[in-house]
Amino acid sequence: MTDQTLAAKPPPSFWVVAGVGFVWNCIGAYFYIQARLDPDAVMGSAPQEMRDYVAGMPLWANIGYGFGIWGSLRDRC
């Protein structure tokens, strides 16, 4: 191998950090999907004030939440 090939290869710590970041973003995507498919099950143990807050979120906040979740997951793929 040449020196250029060795210089272009990322260190193992990069892959560890990338793997942890990918799993973290997958967890966020999982919670997003669960919140959209069955919000009552996700919010079942939350206090009534929290349920009211989430139910009353404006459309722009929901859109921003979705873009944030899927954008962060897309950056890791």
C-alpha positions as CSV (number, residue, x, y, z in Angstrom):
1,M,0.0,0.0,0.0
2,T,1.1,3.5,-0.6
3,D,1.2,6.4,1.9
4,Q,-1.8,8.0,0.2
5,T,-4.0,4.9,0.7
6,L,-3.0,4.7,4.4
7,A,-3.7,8.4,4.9
8,A,-7.2,8.1,3.4
9,K,-8.3,5.3,5.7
10,P,-10.2,6.6,8.8
11,P,-9.0,5.4,12.2
12,P,-11.0,2.8,14.2
13,S,-12.2,5.4,16.6
14,F,-14.1,7.0,13.7
15,W,-16.1,3.9,13.1
16,V,-16.9,3.5,16.8
17,V,-18.2,7.1,17.0
18,A,-20.1,6.7,13.7
19,G,-21.7,3.4,14.9
20,V,-22.8,5.0,18.2
21,G,-24.2,8.0,16.3
22,F,-26.1,5.7,13.9
23,V,-27.6,3.7,16.7
24,W,-28.6,6.9,18.6
25,N,-30.3,8.3,15.5
26,C,-32.1,4.9,14.9
27,I,-33.5,5.1,18.4
28,G,-34.8,8.6,17.6
29,A,-36.4,7.4,14.4
30,Y,-38.0,4.4,16.3
31,F,-39.5,6.8,18.9
32,Y,-40.8,9.1,16.1
33,I,-42.5,6.2,14.3
34,Q,-44.0,4.9,17.5
35,A,-45.3,8.4,18.4
36,R,-46.9,8.7,14.9
37,L,-48.4,5.2,14.7
38,D,-49.7,4.8,18.3
39,P,-49.4,8.0,20.3
40,D,-51.7,6.7,23.1
41,A,-49.3,3.8,23.9
42,V,-46.3,6.1,23.9
43,M,-47.9,8.8,26.1
44,G,-49.8,6.3,28.3
45,S,-47.7,6.9,31.4
46,A,-47.2,10.7,30.8
47,P,-49.1,13.2,32.9
48,Q,-52.2,14.8,31.4
49,E,-50.4,18.1,31.0
50,M,-47.7,16.5,28.8
51,R,-50.3,14.8,26.7
52,D,-52.2,18.1,26.2
53,Y,-48.9,19.8,25.3
54,V,-48.0,17.2,22.7
55,A,-51.5,17.1,21.2
56,G,-51.6,20.9,20.9
57,M,-48.2,21.2,19.1
58,P,-48.5,23.3,15.9
59,L,-48.0,21.8,12.5
60,W,-44.7,23.6,12.0
61,A,-43.3,22.0,15.1
62,N,-44.3,18.5,14.0
63,I,-42.8,19.2,10.6
64,G,-39.5,20.4,12.1
65,Y,-39.4,17.4,14.4
66,G,-39.8,15.1,11.5
67,F,-37.2,16.8,9.4
68,G,-34.8,16.7,12.4
69,I,-35.2,13.0,13.0
70,W,-35.0,11.9,9.4
71,G,-32.3,14.4,8.5
72,S,-30.1,13.2,11.3
73,L,-30.6,9.5,10.4
74,R,-30.0,10.2,6.7
75,D,-26.7,11.9,7.5
76,R,-25.5,8.7,9.1
77,C,-26.4,6.4,6.2
